[in-house]
Amino acid sequence: MKWMSFAPEIVNFSAALWFLALSLATCPDARRDRLSSLLLATLGAAVSLTSVNCEGGLFGAVYQVDLFSQVFKVMLSLGLLFVVGLCGELNDIRDRNRHDFYVLLFVSTLAMMLLVSANHFIVLYVSLELSSYSLYVLVALRKDRDFGIEAGIKYFVSGIFASGIMLFGLALLCGTAQIVYLNELMRVSPDIANQPAVAIGVLLVLGGFFFKLAVFPFHYWAPDVYQGAMNQVAAYIATASKVAAIAVLVRLVASFGQAGSYLVHVLAAMSIVSMTVGNLAAIVQKDLKRLLAYSTIAHAGYVLIGILSMNPAGYAGAVFYALALLVMKSAAFLVVIMVAFDGRNVSIQQLAGLHKRSPILALTLMVSLFSLAGIPPTIGFTGKFLVFVAAMERGYFALVLFAMINVVISLYYYLLAIKAAYFLEPAEEPLPLPVSRPIRLLAGALIGVMVAAGFYPSLFIQLANAAVQSLM
């Protein structure tokens, strides 16, 4: 049963080895590669669901398996399955890079799974680096080298800067607190929290994951990378990468506990600026992926509200918000990928007449954007409600008020995209946009989850609460 706890990681590692072997032994075969990736991603999701109740320590307690980590591994597996399901023809990647693309996808997912279970500072750092370097290369694989290489270099330079900051923070923590295990941080934090070296170390370590989540001031890479990456890679970064970042931030802040009261002020300031910068910058965007990137920056601010509450309700709200982001961003990028079936970027203006070309895609876009804006009854509204209530319980009324003002601001640019899809007429007669039956089913499932989790969120809330209890 110990190895069953590590089964999701084994499946993703085996999948990466499979595509690595194919790249060495055979020529690319689009149909075989697509079927293999779908089968392996489906197997990974099934195994993750099967192992959700596993718990315990592995490899000398450097690897912690609990309900919290297993819930996030299920989300990561579903995020990978979603992206693989939308790979289709992969028109925006060279044939010779097809195997590399799948290897890096599975390796990055494996690294994120290691990240959410890491209980040792070295494992935490190595997992983050493995995930990040896989994403750097995935971004640069785009066929349009002017877009891909530039975005990949920007992502890499920003990433190594954040990595260096995090590594310095880990060195400060290890040297000052004399610990290397994450679960020991909760035990020693009351005695060392007010030491300047520890305070700086904690903030620097968190900085590495602020970069993953695109929190201000670690957000500069996001718009260019979303725009420059191929659409499927941008979807993966917007979903799975953010889920992993939220998991580690919750675990780190929960481990440090109430001892670091200064964290509240720092996180509150970063939350306010992230929400404001993200929402105001999104208003003027013409490219849909850049708009979704700035939306991600704003949502990072909302997530921080739950985390800085430093109570079980806030942590559970952040876990629920991770699920909400996974579903909402998946639905939005489903539309991007299907509209830009040839791999190009999509401008908001190009959404004109979408309701005539494909009613199901227009409906998916509308529901996803309404959910991102927090309109009831959607999963996005429930996520915001949970983190706002948790903050109100701690007396952070001004912060919640500021967040609600930002929610109103965000409505403007989300409505611009919906207006384009439903009310603008294209310059030329719109051609029907063919959507296969599996894609229609996927779109319907995402719409159903976004609405059902808004009406009946109790099951997901109970699961988030149970996951957080395993941390306390």
N, C-alpha and C positions, 0 to 999 in steps of 0.2 A: 504493500500500500504506500510505502514511502515513494516508490518510483511513480505511482499513479499521481502523486502530487506534482511531479515534474513532467507529466505526460504532454500538456500543451506545448511546452518548450521543445520536447523531443520531436513532436510532429512538425513543428516549424523548422527545426534544424534539419530533419530528414528531407523536408520539401526543398530547402535550400541546397542540400547536397544533391538531390535528384536533378535539379536544373543546372547545377554546376557540372554534373556528369554529362548531361545532354549537351552542354556548350562545348565540352571537350571531345565528345564522340560523334555527334551528328550535326547535320545542317538544321537551321530553324524550320520548324513546321508549325505554322500558325494554329491550325486546328488541334494538333496534338498538344501543343503548349497550353492552349486555352483550356482544353478539357482536363489536362493534368493539373493546372493551377486551380481550376474550380473544384476538382475532386479533393485535392489536398487542403484547400482552404475550408471546404465544407467539413472535412474530417477534423481539422483543427478546431472549428467552432463546436462540433459535436463533442470532442474530447474535453474542451474547456467547460462546456456545460456539465459533462459527466463528473468532472473533478472539482466542481464548485464547492463541495462540502469538505474537501480535504484540508487538513491543517497539520502544522508541525514545523520543525526546523530541519533543514537539509544541509549537508556539506559542512558539518561543524558549526551549525547555527548561523552561518553567514547568509543563508537564504531562508526567508521567513514565508511560510505558506499559511494563509488564513483566509477567512471569508472576504475580507477587504481586497486582498490581492487577487483572489480568484474571480470576484465580480468584475474587476477591471480587466482581467485576462479574457473574460467572455466578451466584454466590449471591444477589446482590441481584435479578437478573432472575428467578430462581426464586422468591424471596420475593414479588416483585410478582405473578408469575403465580399463585401460590397464593392470595393475597388477592383478586385479581380473579376467580379461579375460584369463590370463595365469596361473591361479592357478591350473586348471586341477585336477589331482589326488592328488596333494600335497603329493608326496611320501616322502618328507624330513621332515615331521612333524607327530607327534603321533596323532592318531585318537582322543584321549581325549582332545587334544589342538586345534582341528580344529575350534571350536566356538570361543575360545580365540583369535585365529589368526585373524578372521574377526572382532571381537569386537575392537581389537587394531588397525587394519587398518582404520576402520571408525572413531574411536576416534582420531587417529593421524591426519587424514584429517580434521576433525572438528577443531582440535586445530590449524592447519596451516591456516585454513580459518579465525579463530578468530585472528590469528597473523597478517595477512595482512590487517585487518581492525582495529586493536587496536589503539586507540587514547589516552590511559591512560597508564602510566608506569606500574601500577600493572597488568592491563589486558595483556600488552605486556609480562611481565615476567611470569605470570601464564600460558598463552597460549604456550610460548616457553617450559616451564617445562612439561606441559601436552603432548605436541608433543614429546619431547625428551624421557620421561619415557615410552611412548608407544613403541617407537623405541627400547629402551634398551631391553624391554621384548621380542619384536618380534625377535630381533637378537638371544636372548638366547633360543628361542623355537625350534631351529633346533634339529632334532632327534640325530644327531651326537654330543653328548655332549662335546667331546673334542674340536670341532670347535665352537659350538654355545655358550657354557657357557664362554669360554675364551674370545671370541669376545665380548660377552655381557658385561662382567666385564670391559674389556678395554674401551669399548664405554662409560659405566657408569662412570668410574673413570675420564676419560677425560671430560665427559659432566658436572659432578658436579664441576670440576675445572673451566670450562668456565662459568658455571652458577654463581658461587661465584664471579668471576671477574665482570660479568655483573651486579649482584645485588649491588656490591660496587659502580660501576659506576652510577647506577640509584640513589643510596643514595647521591652521590656527586652532581649530577645534581639537584635533588629535594632540597637539602639543600642550594646549592649556588644560583641556578637560581630562587628558590621559585616557581617552576611550577611542575605540574604533568600531564599536557596534552601535547601530542606530537605536536599538531598544534600551541601551544603557543611558542614552541621553535624557530620558524622562526621569531616571533615578537621580542623576547628578545635577540636573538643570537648576533645582532650587538653590543649590549652594554656589553655583558658578555663573548664573545668568547675568549678574550685574558686572562681571568682569569685562572691561573694554575689549580685550582680545576675543572673548567668547561672543560678545554681541556682534562685533565686526565679522567674525568667522561665520556665524549663523546667517547674517545678511548676505555675505558673499556666496555661501553655498546655495541659498535660495535664488541668488541671481542666475545661476546656471539653469534653473528651471523656469525662472521668469522669461528667459530667452525662448525656451521651448513653447511657453504659453503665449508669447508675444505681448508681454506686459511692458508698459512704458517704464524705463527708457530703453528696453531691450527689444523694441518693436520695429526698428527701422528696416529690417530685412524683409518683413512680411509682404508688403505690397509688391515689391519687385520680384520676390520669389514666387508668389502666387501667379503673377502675370507671366513670368518667364518660364515656369515649369510647364510640362505637358499637363493637360487637364486632369488626368487620372492621378498623377503625382501630387498636384495641388489639392485634390480631394483627399488624398491620404494624409497629407500634412495637416489639413484643416480638421481632420476627424481623429484618427488614431494617435497622432502626435500630441494633440491637445488632451486627449483622455489620459495618456501616460503622464503628462506634466501635472495635471490636476491630482492624480493619484499620489505622486511623490510629494507635492507641496502639502497635501493634507497630512500625509504620514509624517513629514518633517515637522510641521507646525504642531501637530498633536503630540509628537514625541518631546518637543521642547516645552510643551505645556503652558501653564499660566505664568511661568517664571519670567518669560520675556515680555513684559508689558509694553516695552518700547516698540515691539514688533507691531502692535496695533496701530500706532501712529504712522509708522513707515508704510505698512500695508494700506492703510486708509488713504494716505497721500498718493500712493501709486495707483490705487483703485480709481480715485477721482480723476487723476490726470489721464489714465488709460481710457476711461469712459469718454471723457471730453474730447481728447485728441482723436480717438477712433471714430466717434460719431460726427464730429465737425468735418474731419477730412473726408469721410465717406460721402458727404453731401455733394461734392464737386466731381466725383469720379464718373467717368464715362465707360470704363472697362468693367464688366461685371465681376471678374475675378479680383480686381483691385478693390472694388466695393466690398466684396465678401472678406477680403483681407482686413480692411479697416473695421469691418463688423466684428471680426475675430478679436481685434485689439480691444474694442469696446466690451465684448463679452468677457474678456479676461478680467476686466475691472469688476464686472458683476460677480464673477467667481470668487474674486478676492474678498468680497463683502462677506460671503459665507465663511471663508477660511479665517479671516481676521476676527470673526465672532468668538472663535476659540471655545466653542461649546459643542456638544454632540449634535444639536439641531443645525448649527452652521456647517459642520463637517458633512452631515447627511445631506444638507442642501447642496453642497458642492459636488457630492457624489451624484446626486440626481441631476445636477446641471451638466455634469460630464456626459451622462446618457442623453440628455436633451440636445447638447451640442452635436453629439454623434449622429443623432437622427436628423436634426434640422439641417446641418451642413451637408449630410449625405443627400438629402432631398434636393437641396439647392444645386449641388454639383452634378447630380443626375441630370438636371435640366441643362446645365452648361455642357456636359459631355455629349448629350444627345443632339442639342442644337448645333454644336460645333463638331459634327460627326467626322469632319476631315481634319480635326486637330487644331483648328485656328482658335484664337481668342474671340470672345463674344463681347460686343459692346451692348450697352443697354438699348441703344437705338435699334439694334438688330433683333431685339425681342418683339418688335412691332408685328402685329398680326399672329402672334404665337397661338392665340386661342382658336384661330381658324386652321392653322397648320397642324396643331396637335392639341386638342382640348385637354388630354390627360397631363401633358407636360405643363401646360399653362396652369392647370389646377394645382399640380405639385409645387410649382414655383410660388403661387399665391399662398398656399397653406404654409410652406416653409418660411416665407418672408414674414407672414403674419405671426408665425410662431417665434421667429427670431426677434420680432418687435415686441413680443410679450402680449399679444392680443388673446384674450380668453375666447373659447376654451381650448387651449393648445398646451403642449408640453413646455413650450417656452414660457408661457405665463406662469405655470405651476413652478418651474425652476426659479424664476425671479421671485415669486411669492415666498418660497421657502427660505431663500437667502435673506430676503428683506425682513421676514418675521424673526429669523434668528438674530439679525442685527438689532432689531427693535427690542428684543428681549434683553440685550446688553446695554440698551440706552443710546444707541447710535442713530438717533432720529435725524440729525443733520445729514449724515452720510446717506441714509435711505432717501431722504428728500432730494438730495443731489442726484442720486441714481435714477429716481423717478423722472426728474427733469430731463435727464439724458435719454430715458426711454421714449419720452415724447419727441425729442429731437430726432431719434432714430426712425420714427414713423415716416418722416419726410422722404428719406432716400429709399426706404423700402417701398413706399407707395409709388415713387417714380418708376421703379422697375415693374411693379404690377400694372401701373398705368400704361407703360409701353407694351406689355403683353396683351392687354385687353382693350385698350382704347386708341392706340396709335395705329394708323394705317401705313403699311410699308410703301416704299416708293414704287415698287413693282408688284405685279400680281403674285401673292404668296403661293408657293408650291407646297403641297401636302408633305408633312414630315413623317416618314414611316417609322413606326415604333413597334418593335417585336412584342409578341405576347409575354415573354419573360420580363421584359422591361416594363410593360404595362402592369404586370403583377407586382413587380418590385415597387413601382411608383404608388400603386394602390396600397401596398403594405406600409410604406413609409407615411402616407397620408393617414392611414388608419391608426398607426402608433402615435403620431403627433396629436391627433384628435382624441383618441381613447385615453391616452395618458393625461390629457387635460381634463377630461370628464371623470375618469376613475384612476387617479394616480396612487391610490392607497397601497397596491401591491408593490409598486416600485419604491414608494417611500418607506415601507416596512423593510424591504431588502436593503435600502441605503442605511437605515437606522441599525439594522443587524450588522452590516458590514463595518460601520463605524464603531460599534460596541466592541468588536474584536481588536480595535486599536487602543481602547481606553484601559 
